[in-house]
Amino acid sequence: MKTYTMESAVANFDELMEDAQKGRTIYIIGSDGREYELILKHMPVNKPRKPGSARGKIKMSADFDAPLPEFEPYME
């Protein structure tokens, strides 16, 4: 565990990132006195999208293209 001020964290950002990648927890003290924690978070790998996978899940009404009554004054 290492603690940095905001200014030293900005100056040593590459070192902080390396430490976080090694699993170390980094604490940064902000200028307002709050303590922030920098941790490594593993993001899930997205599966490749499959074209057409939403087919049949979205329905449009038959009057989808019909003019809206609220816009009648603008359509004259």
GULO-238702 format. One record per residue: residue number from 1; residue in three letters; x, y, z of N, C-alpha, C in turn. Coordinates in Angstrom, 3 decimals, m for minus. Layout:
REM residues N
+-----+-----+----------+----------+----------+----------+----------+----------+----------+----------+----------+
|   i |  aa |      n.x |      n.y |      n.z |     ca.x |     ca.y |     ca.z |      c.x |      c.y |      c.z |
+-----+-----+----------+----------+----------+----------+----------+----------+----------+----------+----------+
| NUM | Ala |        X |        Y |        Z |        X |        Y |        Z |        X |        Y |        Z |
...
+-----+-----+----------+----------+----------+----------+----------+----------+----------+----------+----------+
This chain:
REM residues 76
+-----+-----+----------+----------+----------+----------+----------+----------+----------+----------+----------+
|   i |  aa |      n.x |      n.y |      n.z |     ca.x |     ca.y |     ca.z |      c.x |      c.y |      c.z |
+-----+-----+----------+----------+----------+----------+----------+----------+----------+----------+----------+
|   1 | Met |    0.848 |   m1.171 |    0.000 |    0.000 |    0.000 |    0.000 |    0.894 |    1.234 |    0.000 |
|   2 | Lys |    0.590 |    2.140 |   m0.926 |    1.322 |    3.396 |   m1.003 |    0.312 |    4.535 |   m0.987 |
|   3 | Thr |    0.724 |    5.646 |   m0.395 |   m0.133 |    6.820 |   m0.341 |    0.596 |    7.979 |   m1.013 |
|   4 | Tyr |   m0.134 |    8.691 |   m1.875 |    0.422 |    9.819 |   m2.616 |   m0.487 |   11.019 |   m2.440 |
|   5 | Thr |    0.073 |   12.205 |   m2.568 |   m0.753 |   13.402 |   m2.710 |   m1.156 |   13.479 |   m4.178 |
|   6 | Met |   m2.125 |   14.305 |   m4.474 |   m2.592 |   14.426 |   m5.861 |   m1.455 |   14.887 |   m6.773 |
|   7 | Glu |   m0.646 |   15.829 |   m6.296 |    0.446 |   16.354 |   m7.112 |    1.497 |   15.285 |   m7.391 |
|   8 | Ser |    1.867 |   14.505 |   m6.369 |    2.872 |   13.464 |   m6.595 |    2.295 |   12.319 |   m7.420 |
|   9 | Ala |    0.990 |   12.087 |   m7.312 |    0.360 |   11.042 |   m8.124 |    0.407 |   11.417 |   m9.598 |
|  10 | Val |    0.158 |   12.677 |   m9.903 |    0.217 |   13.139 |  m11.298 |    1.647 |   13.023 |  m11.818 |
|  11 | Ala |    2.607 |   13.399 |  m10.984 |    4.007 |   13.358 |  m11.410 |    4.512 |   11.928 |  m11.580 |
|  12 | Asn |    3.964 |   10.985 |  m10.817 |    4.425 |    9.590 |  m10.861 |    3.352 |    8.644 |  m11.394 |
|  13 | Phe |    2.549 |    9.106 |  m12.322 |    1.410 |    8.323 |  m12.790 |    1.828 |    6.971 |  m13.374 |
|  14 | Asp |    2.912 |    6.937 |  m14.145 |    3.354 |    5.667 |  m14.729 |    3.705 |    4.661 |  m13.639 |
|  15 | Glu |    4.369 |    5.120 |  m12.592 |    4.729 |    4.239 |  m11.475 |    3.469 |    3.724 |  m10.768 |
|  16 | Leu |    2.485 |    4.595 |  m10.587 |    1.230 |    4.191 |   m9.954 |    0.528 |    3.121 |  m10.771 |
|  17 | Met |    0.506 |    3.292 |  m12.080 |   m0.151 |    2.314 |  m12.942 |    0.564 |    0.966 |  m12.884 |
|  18 | Glu |    1.880 |    0.979 |  m12.871 |    2.634 |   m0.271 |  m12.768 |    2.344 |   m0.971 |  m11.449 |
|  19 | Asp |    2.315 |   m0.214 |  m10.355 |    2.021 |   m0.800 |   m9.054 |    0.607 |   m1.383 |   m9.009 |
|  20 | Ala |   m0.352 |   m0.676 |   m9.593 |   m1.729 |   m1.172 |   m9.619 |   m1.822 |   m2.454 |  m10.442 |
|  21 | Gln |   m1.065 |   m2.526 |  m11.552 |   m1.078 |   m3.735 |  m12.376 |   m0.462 |   m4.922 |  m11.651 |
|  22 | Lys |    0.396 |   m4.649 |  m10.685 |    1.002 |   m5.720 |   m9.890 |    0.097 |   m6.138 |   m8.733 |
|  23 | Gly |   m1.062 |   m5.498 |   m8.605 |   m2.014 |   m5.864 |   m7.564 |   m1.918 |   m5.038 |   m6.307 |
|  24 | Arg |   m1.068 |   m4.040 |   m6.296 |   m0.936 |   m3.192 |   m5.116 |   m2.059 |   m2.159 |   m5.090 |
|  25 | Thr |   m2.474 |   m1.803 |   m3.899 |   m3.502 |   m0.784 |   m3.739 |   m2.821 |    0.563 |   m3.524 |
|  26 | Ile |   m3.281 |    1.558 |   m4.258 |   m2.697 |    2.901 |   m4.208 |   m3.742 |    3.847 |   m3.628 |
|  27 | Tyr |   m3.341 |    4.654 |   m2.668 |   m4.216 |    5.669 |   m2.099 |   m3.696 |    7.041 |   m2.492 |
|  28 | Ile |   m4.623 |    7.894 |   m2.931 |   m4.277 |    9.253 |   m3.350 |   m5.081 |   10.212 |   m2.490 |
|  29 | Ile |   m4.388 |   11.146 |   m1.857 |   m5.041 |   12.162 |   m1.034 |   m5.276 |   13.385 |   m1.907 |
|  30 | Gly |   m6.544 |   13.718 |   m2.117 |   m6.899 |   14.857 |   m2.948 |   m6.624 |   16.175 |   m2.248 |
|  31 | Ser |   m6.690 |   17.255 |   m3.011 |   m6.444 |   18.586 |   m2.436 |   m7.525 |   18.967 |   m1.433 |
|  32 | Asp |   m8.696 |   18.296 |   m1.510 |   m9.773 |   18.554 |   m0.559 |   m9.674 |   17.670 |    0.683 |
|  33 | Gly |   m8.626 |   16.822 |    0.756 |   m8.432 |   15.959 |    1.911 |   m9.086 |   14.597 |    1.786 |
|  34 | Arg |   m9.851 |   14.376 |    0.728 |  m10.483 |   13.069 |    0.524 |   m9.444 |   12.054 |    0.080 |
|  35 | Glu |   m9.700 |   10.800 |    0.408 |   m8.790 |    9.731 |    0.036 |   m9.423 |    8.924 |   m1.104 |
|  36 | Tyr |   m8.672 |    8.724 |   m2.159 |   m9.123 |    7.964 |   m3.306 |   m8.290 |    6.700 |   m3.410 |
|  37 | Glu |   m8.899 |    5.638 |   m3.879 |   m8.219 |    4.361 |   m3.989 |   m8.095 |    3.978 |   m5.460 |
|  38 | Leu |   m6.874 |    3.677 |   m5.880 |   m6.616 |    3.246 |   m7.251 |   m6.392 |    1.740 |   m7.206 |
|  39 | Ile |   m7.283 |    0.989 |   m7.851 |   m7.174 |   m0.467 |   m7.866 |   m7.293 |   m0.976 |   m9.289 |
|  40 | Leu |   m6.792 |   m2.160 |   m9.521 |   m6.884 |   m2.789 |  m10.825 |   m8.233 |   m3.485 |  m10.936 |
|  41 | Lys |   m8.954 |   m3.204 |  m11.982 |  m10.251 |   m3.832 |  m12.203 |  m10.193 |   m4.573 |  m13.530 |
|  42 | His |  m10.472 |   m5.841 |  m13.485 |  m10.468 |   m6.638 |  m14.704 |  m11.809 |   m6.468 |  m15.415 |
|  43 | Met |  m11.738 |   m6.040 |  m16.649 |  m12.946 |   m5.836 |  m17.439 |  m13.278 |   m7.122 |  m18.181 |
|  44 | Pro |  m14.557 |   m7.481 |  m18.232 |  m14.922 |   m8.691 |  m18.960 |  m14.686 |   m8.523 |  m20.458 |
|  45 | Val |  m14.322 |   m9.596 |  m21.093 |  m14.096 |   m9.574 |  m22.533 |  m15.450 |   m9.691 |  m23.223 |
|  46 | Asn |  m15.726 |   m8.751 |  m24.098 |  m16.992 |   m8.774 |  m24.831 |  m16.955 |   m9.828 |  m25.921 |
|  47 | Lys |  m18.077 |  m10.543 |  m26.035 |  m18.192 |  m11.504 |  m27.123 |  m18.426 |  m10.729 |  m28.421 |
|  48 | Pro |  m17.970 |  m11.255 |  m29.541 |  m18.243 |  m10.570 |  m30.804 |  m19.753 |  m10.509 |  m31.062 |
|  49 | Arg |  m20.175 |   m9.379 |  m31.607 |  m21.604 |   m9.218 |  m31.891 |  m22.007 |  m10.063 |  m33.093 |
|  50 | Lys |  m23.227 |  m10.535 |  m33.054 |  m23.747 |  m11.362 |  m34.137 |  m24.806 |  m10.550 |  m34.889 |
|  51 | Pro |  m24.577 |  m10.260 |  m36.172 |  m25.567 |   m9.488 |  m36.928 |  m26.920 |  m10.195 |  m36.961 |
|  52 | Gly |  m27.973 |   m9.427 |  m36.753 |  m29.322 |   m9.970 |  m36.826 |  m29.807 |  m10.604 |  m35.536 |
|  53 | Ser |  m29.056 |  m10.487 |  m34.458 |  m29.448 |  m11.149 |  m33.214 |  m30.682 |  m10.513 |  m32.563 |
|  54 | Ala |  m31.042 |   m9.286 |  m32.930 |  m32.222 |   m8.629 |  m32.356 |  m33.446 |   m8.764 |  m33.257 |
|  55 | Arg |  m33.323 |   m9.525 |  m34.332 |  m34.440 |   m9.674 |  m35.265 |  m35.653 |  m10.251 |  m34.536 |
|  56 | Gly |  m36.799 |   m9.609 |  m34.727 |  m38.040 |  m10.063 |  m34.126 |  m38.268 |   m9.548 |  m32.713 |
|  57 | Lys |  m37.321 |   m8.854 |  m32.132 |  m37.469 |   m8.365 |  m30.766 |  m38.021 |   m6.951 |  m30.714 |
|  58 | Ile |  m38.016 |   m6.234 |  m31.838 |  m38.504 |   m4.857 |  m31.887 |  m39.701 |   m4.809 |  m32.815 |
|  59 | Lys |  m40.786 |   m4.245 |  m32.318 |  m42.016 |   m4.141 |  m33.110 |  m42.369 |   m2.675 |  m33.297 |
|  60 | Met |  m42.801 |   m2.317 |  m34.499 |  m43.280 |   m0.963 |  m34.777 |  m44.756 |   m1.043 |  m35.101 |
|  61 | Ser |  m45.484 |   m0.055 |  m34.634 |  m46.918 |   m0.042 |  m34.909 |  m47.156 |    0.266 |  m36.380 |
|  62 | Ala |  m48.345 |   m0.090 |  m36.844 |  m48.689 |    0.107 |  m38.258 |  m48.728 |    1.593 |  m38.622 |
|  63 | Asp |  m49.056 |    2.457 |  m37.661 |  m49.134 |    3.897 |  m37.944 |  m47.849 |    4.628 |  m37.538 |
|  64 | Phe |  m46.721 |    3.969 |  m37.599 |  m45.451 |    4.554 |  m37.199 |  m45.134 |    5.826 |  m37.989 |
|  65 | Asp |  m45.423 |    5.828 |  m39.281 |  m45.118 |    6.973 |  m40.135 |  m46.236 |    8.009 |  m40.184 |
|  66 | Ala |  m47.313 |    7.802 |  m39.481 |  m48.440 |    8.734 |  m39.517 |  m48.034 |   10.051 |  m38.856 |
|  67 | Pro |  m48.541 |   11.170 |  m39.366 |  m48.213 |   12.469 |  m38.772 |  m48.717 |   12.561 |  m37.326 |
|  68 | Leu |  m47.963 |   13.227 |  m36.489 |  m48.356 |   13.406 |  m35.095 |  m49.259 |   14.630 |  m34.976 |
|  69 | Pro |  m50.318 |   14.528 |  m34.188 |  m51.237 |   15.672 |  m34.061 |  m50.549 |   16.921 |  m33.506 |
|  70 | Glu |  m49.535 |   16.751 |  m32.691 |  m48.853 |   17.903 |  m32.108 |  m48.132 |   18.744 |  m33.155 |
|  71 | Phe |  m47.822 |   18.173 |  m34.316 |  m47.072 |   18.883 |  m35.335 |  m47.953 |   19.415 |  m36.472 |
|  72 | Glu |  m49.272 |   19.274 |  m36.356 |  m50.171 |   19.742 |  m37.422 |  m49.971 |   21.232 |  m37.736 |
|  73 | Pro |  m49.792 |   22.121 |  m36.738 |  m49.593 |   23.542 |  m37.090 |  m48.343 |   23.785 |  m37.917 |
|  74 | Tyr |  m47.358 |   22.955 |  m37.795 |  m46.118 |   23.145 |  m38.536 |  m46.173 |   22.532 |  m39.936 |
|  75 | Met |  m47.155 |   21.712 |  m40.196 |  m47.210 |   20.991 |  m41.471 |  m48.122 |   21.690 |  m42.487 |
|  76 | Glu |  m48.648 |   22.822 |  m42.143 |  m49.541 |   23.528 |  m43.072 |  m48.777 |   24.364 |  m44.041 |
+-----+-----+----------+----------+----------+----------+----------+----------+----------+----------+----------+
